[in-house]
Amino acid sequence: MAVRYLEENRTFVLHTKHSTYQMKVSDYDYLLHLYYGERIEDKDLSYLIKPQDRGFSPNPNEAGNDRTFSLDVFPQEFSSDGCCDFRKSSIEVKNGDGSYAFMGKVIKHKIYKGKYALEGLPALFPVEGDTVDTLEIWLQDLVTKVTVVLCYSVFEEKDIITRAVKVINQGEKTMYLNRIMSVMIDYMESAFDFIHFDGRHAMERKLTRTPVSYGVQGIGSTRGASSHQHNPFVILCDHEANEDYGDCYGFSLVYSGNFRCEVEKDQFDQTRILFGINPKGFSYQLKPGEQFTAPEVVLAYSDKGFSKLSHLYHDVYRSNLCRSPYTKMLRPIVINSWEATYFDFDDEKLLNIAKESVDMGVELFVLDDGWFGKRDNDNSGLGDWKVNTNKLRYGLTDFVNRINQLGLRFGLWIEPEMVSEDSDLYRAHPDWCLSINGRPVTRGRNQLVLDLSRRDVCDYIINSINEVIESANIEYIKWDMNRNITEAWSYVTEPEKQGEIYHRYILGLYYILDHIVLTHPDVLFVGCAGGGGRFDPGMLYYHPQIWCSDNTDAVNRLDIQYGTSFVYPISCIESHVSVCPNHQTGRTVPIETRGVVAMDGILGYELDATKLTDEEKATCRSQVKEYLKYYSLIADGDYYRLTSPYDDTRYVAWQHVSKDKKESLVSFVLTDKEFNEPQIYLKVKGLQATTLYEIEGEKGLYSGKILMKAGIPVPVIGQYESVQYHLIAKEE
């Protein structure tokens, strides 16, 4: 099995194909972390811990006069709260007697085949061919009987370890859980860089890299969503690590709400990383016998830099995260109405756009915001999921039929989690919103957030949206969320449980998705939250693709899609060709380049097809043809970032390589034009060194080694212009 217990020295060893994770039950039954990294033999590594008297680092009572045993120094697997360890803790509890203390000791463990289950939460699942073994370790505070179950599942062939935590109140008094981290690892060194992906609306997931320094560094969200500002994915790596070299540790939280990741370098140059639900605004009541389940963290280790780390995440998220049949299907080429019309449309205008898009190679027409209720702008109508017959005169069913008669499939935009104050729903149920009784509300985009911690609200949404989906031949749903949560207070929840609302909102969201998305497997559901404001594995569990960003500028998208690619597979990144000058930046980029950038994801269009020239339509047809030709390579191949937008280069390049290394698509965009410029030689990656490759459309054969070491000379092109190379292996 991939999980082993060495009873003679009380050591747990977890092996993936190329990595090892090791823990040990110490003297006095505390669980210590020993190792995570390149695969090694089953040898107890506790010799790495050198006990010594650390003065002001206290010792647990059971250590007696042994001043060398201190939890303030030793590397732990799940740290205590209020007892001996002054570093950031895995857990904080308020016990029934008012005390704040938890000292977890190992009381038992269990090893079994298969994956642990997390009720109500998305998580990785095994697929055919996987070998998955699970370890559960029970830690208990022997005074309060509060019990923590540490869950580890090992996807051996995929080089992935998942972790989650369950907290059970086995005591006799009600307690409160104020902090719970899904993962904690103590490294016995600190020569790391901390990489995370920050940003803002329409400029998401920009890479930030800083050395780990003394004290605590952290990122997170308190916005009720994983957010535009920080993504729930981080990397710890060697200072020298790059795309091809160095040790890298990835941590990806499968959760769509408030999160927190903290990295602490302690007084003895050790590094602790913790990742889980953000403790701000979080306090969860557990009565005797009740249990809390924390979300999953997906761990991956690479000894060959960021590219290998990305490949591990891309592979497992493509195959083991989303249950939609569309994960293995060719996605339709869509055109979305938003940037074409915004709220100003009627059925005839939309039908004209749809008619013209057929000639572009488009397969599916998406009607975005404005089709329902009193919805002529973003100040009203949300929550009233009835068609606006002033715009669609004969109703939704008739309009969809007319779209289908054009040979197009049909998709629809919805924003089910929100409500406008100017709506029939709000007038009937003002208490269905998250707001604090007696306080004025905070508005965002002139809308409020429905209280998804309430089952009656969730059931209303389920029934309303299912009725819409089943009213016509709808084959695509864009699920949006355009407001962060403030005033996380519920009218029907007891005062002592209001600290549960943020988390219960997310549980309610997953409940809704279970009853809408999973019950309509023939519908392609696409995630969105003002673009990339909820681009996380929790949403990818339900949506095989997510609208990457509201920013459709091709040059900005080079940055956004670069950061996104570190953990998320290209097959889940929805990217559209939009009009120029671009509506967000005013920049003009050739339509050919807009297509190349959009092909670095799921290609679609976001424009008014009636305003395109015949030449532009012909270019779109060519883009669609090329994209369909390369689809399996883009969606299923290994991805290489050949440059970074942050490097001091004049261009950005990336590459898709088939798993068998017989085919590759290389893309290049010139971002900074110079007069009389030097020749650029583009060195590719991932090829078989001894295999001969043809560059499609050019003469000659070149070995993979030559293309990787000497490169391809790029022709002279203009600012923002692009080039693509299709490499095909030839039989010798």
Number of C-alpha atoms within 10 A of each C-alpha: 14 21 23 16 19 13 8 7 13 15 23 23 23 25 27 23 15 17 20 22 20 25 23 24 19 18 12 13 14 20 25 24 25 26 22 21 17 16 14 15 8 16 11 19 14 18 8 10 13 9 14 12 14 15 10 9 16 19 23 17 10 10 13 9 10 14 17 18 24 22 21 21 25 22 23 25 22 27 30 25 21 17 16 18 20 16 20 20 18 22 22 22 22 19 20 15 10 10 11 16 18 25 22 23 22 19 14 11 15 11 17 14 15 17 21 21 14 17 12 15 18 24 25 26 19 15 11 7 7 15 18 25 23 23 26 20 20 18 24 23 19 14 11 19 18 25 24 26 20 20 24 24 27 29 25 21 15 19 21 23 24 25 23 26 24 18 22 19 25 19 20 13 16 17 25 22 21 20 21 27 28 24 27 23 22 25 21 19 13 22 18 22 20 20 18 22 23 20 18 14 17 21 20 30 30 22 20 14 15 13 16 21 18 16 13 16 16 14 20 23 21 20 19 22 25 28 29 25 20 23 30 30 26 24 24 26 27 20 17 12 18 15 18 16 16 16 22 26 20 24 22 22 30 26 29 28 26 24 26 21 24 18 24 22 23 20 12 12 15 18 25 24 22 22 29 29 25 23 19 15 17 21 24 23 22 21 17 16 13 14 16 17 19 22 27 28 28 24 21 25 28 25 20 16 21 27 23 22 25 23 22 22 23 24 18 20 23 21 16 17 25 23 20 21 12 18 21 15 10 13 20 18 20 24 31 25 25 18 17 23 19 13 18 12 17 17 19 13 15 22 16 13 22 27 18 17 27 19 15 24 19 23 20 25 30 25 22 20 22 26 27 21 19 21 21 18 12 15 16 20 27 28 25 21 19 17 20 21 16 15 22 19 14 13 17 23 17 14 19 21 17 16 20 16 10 14 15 21 22 24 24 22 21 23 18 23 24 22 25 25 20 18 18 18 17 20 11 9 10 15 16 22 26 23 23 16 12 6 8 9 14 13 15 13 11 14 21 27 24 26 28 29 25 18 13 12 18 24 16 14 22 19 13 16 19 16 13 18 18 11 12 16 19 22 19 23 22 24 19 23 19 18 21 19 21 19 17 21 22 24 16 12 14 10 10 11 16 20 23 21 26 30 24 18 24 22 21 22 21 23 18 24 18 16 17 20 21 16 11 16 14 14 20 24 26 22 28 27 26 21 24 29 33 29 30 25 27 25 25 27 23 23 27 26 30 27 24 31 28 19 24 26 26 29 22 18 24 20 19 24 25 20 22 22 23 27 25 25 26 26 26 25 27 24 30 31 24 26 25 19 12 16 14 13 13 11 14 16 19 15 19 19 22 28 26 23 24 26 27 27 24 26 26 25 28 19 22 23 23 16 13 16 10 11 9 15 20 15 16 24 18 16 22 21 14 14 22 18 11 17 20 16 20 25 27 19 25 25 28 24 20 18 19 18 21 10 9 8 12 15 21 23 23 21 24 28 22 19 14 10 19 17 20 28 21 19 22 23 25 20 18 12 15 10 5 7 8 8 10 14 14 21 17 25 24 19 24 16 17 11 18 22 26 19 17 12 9 8 8 10 15 20 18 24 19 16 21 17 15 13 17 17 12 15 11 13 12 14 15 20 20 24 16 17 18 17 24 18 20 14 8 6
